[in-house]
Amino acid sequence: MALDTDECGGGRGADDGNGDDMNGSSDERSRLSVQLSNTYKAVSLVALIVVVVVVVVVVVVVVVVVKEVVVVVVVLDVAVVVVIVTAAAEVVVVVVVVAAASVVAAVVIIVVAVAAAAAAAVVVVVVIVVVVVVVVVVVVVVVVVVVMVIVAVGGGGGVAPPAAGVIIVVA
């Protein structure tokens, strides 16, 4: 049999004859630790990228909405100047239509942003509901299997041991 070469605590695990203890070699534990650390870093990086993208999208939406509002104000100012300078009804109608289109565009942008946020919230809620349902189903299945095993072990004419009754009451 080979000697236990684990530097982290000789004799912690039983020697299985291949040079490492039954708990795994220190090299394997180190590799798994590095892999876990890398996974954590990758998940953190993805989370950071998602946060940055969300912030950028929010800033862009705010800038676009503010720009639309500024365009509306400028167009309305131009409408006033056009009315004062030319007093032509056709020009006023055209400028008011452009201003109305800018307002509609701003409203559409706001509605799309709100709809996107609502859709994301719905997806999160659906995922949470699915997870809760899966957990409940798994718990119920485990309880049923445990009860069936206890009843089967209890044997004799379908008479269950007292522990099965306790589990049934709890379930």
SVG drawing of the C-alpha trace seen along z (x, -y; Angstrom):
<svg xmlns="http://www.w3.org/2000/svg" viewBox="-55 -88 59 98">
<polyline fill="none" stroke="black" stroke-width="0.4" points="0.0,0.0 1.2,-3.5 1.9,-6.1 -0.6,-8.9 1.1,-11.9 -1.6,-14.4 0.2,-17.4 -3.0,-18.9 -3.6,-16.6 -2.1,-13.1 -4.5,-10.4 -7.6,-12.4 -9.0,-9.8 -8.5,-6.1 -5.7,-5.1 -7.2,-3.5 -3.9,-2.2 -3.3,-4.6 -1.4,-7.3 -4.2,-9.6 -6.7,-9.4 -10.4,-8.6 -11.3,-12.3 -9.4,-13.0 -5.8,-14.2 -4.7,-17.7 -4.1,-18.4 -7.7,-17.5 -9.0,-19.7 -6.8,-22.5 -8.1,-22.1 -11.7,-22.1 -11.0,-25.2 -9.5,-27.0 -12.4,-25.9 -14.9,-27.1 -13.0,-30.4 -13.0,-30.8 -16.7,-30.0 -17.4,-32.6 -15.3,-35.1 -17.2,-34.3 -20.6,-34.6 -19.5,-37.9 -18.3,-39.2 -21.6,-38.3 -23.6,-39.9 -21.5,-43.0 -22.0,-43.1 -25.7,-42.7 -25.8,-45.5 -23.8,-47.8 -26.0,-46.9 -29.2,-47.7 -27.7,-51.0 -26.7,-51.9 -30.2,-51.0 -31.8,-53.1 -29.5,-56.0 -30.2,-55.8 -33.9,-55.6 -33.8,-58.6 -31.6,-60.6 -33.9,-59.7 -37.0,-60.7 -35.4,-63.9 -34.2,-64.6 -37.8,-64.0 -39.1,-66.4 -36.5,-69.0 -37.5,-68.5 -41.1,-69.0 -40.3,-72.2 -38.1,-73.4 -40.8,-72.6 -43.4,-74.4 -41.1,-77.4 -40.6,-77.2 -44.4,-77.0 -44.8,-80.2 -42.1,-82.0 -43.7,-80.8 -47.1,-82.0 -45.7,-85.3 -43.6,-85.8 -45.7,-84.3 -49.2,-83.8 -49.8,-81.2 -52.3,-78.5 -50.7,-75.8 -47.3,-76.2 -48.8,-76.2 -50.7,-73.0 -47.5,-71.3 -45.5,-72.4 -48.2,-71.3 -48.4,-67.9 -44.6,-67.6 -44.8,-68.5 -47.6,-65.9 -45.5,-63.3 -42.6,-64.0 -44.9,-63.7 -46.2,-60.4 -42.7,-59.2 -41.8,-60.1 -44.8,-58.3 -44.1,-55.2 -40.5,-55.1 -41.8,-55.3 -44.4,-52.6 -41.8,-50.3 -39.4,-50.8 -42.2,-50.1 -43.3,-47.1 -39.7,-45.7 -39.4,-46.2 -42.7,-44.5 -41.8,-41.6 -38.6,-41.1 -40.5,-41.2 -43.0,-38.6 -40.1,-36.3 -38.7,-36.5 -42.0,-35.8 -42.6,-32.8 -39.2,-31.4 -39.8,-31.8 -43.2,-30.1 -41.8,-27.2 -39.0,-26.8 -41.5,-26.8 -43.7,-24.3 -40.8,-22.0 -39.6,-22.1 -43.1,-21.4 -43.5,-18.4 -40.1,-17.0 -40.9,-17.4 -44.3,-15.6 -42.6,-12.8 -39.9,-12.3 -42.5,-12.2 -44.6,-9.7 -41.6,-7.5 -40.5,-7.6 -44.0,-6.7 -44.1,-3.8 -40.7,-2.6 -41.7,-2.7 -45.0,-0.9 -43.1,1.7 -40.6,2.2 -43.3,2.4 -44.6,5.5 -47.2,7.7 -50.7,7.4 -50.5,3.7 -49.9,2.6 -47.5,-0.3 -45.1,-1.1 -45.9,-4.2 -43.3,-6.3 -45.3,-6.0 -48.4,-7.5 -46.3,-10.4 -45.0,-11.0 -48.5,-10.8 -49.8,-13.3 -46.9,-15.7 -47.3,-15.3"/>
</svg>
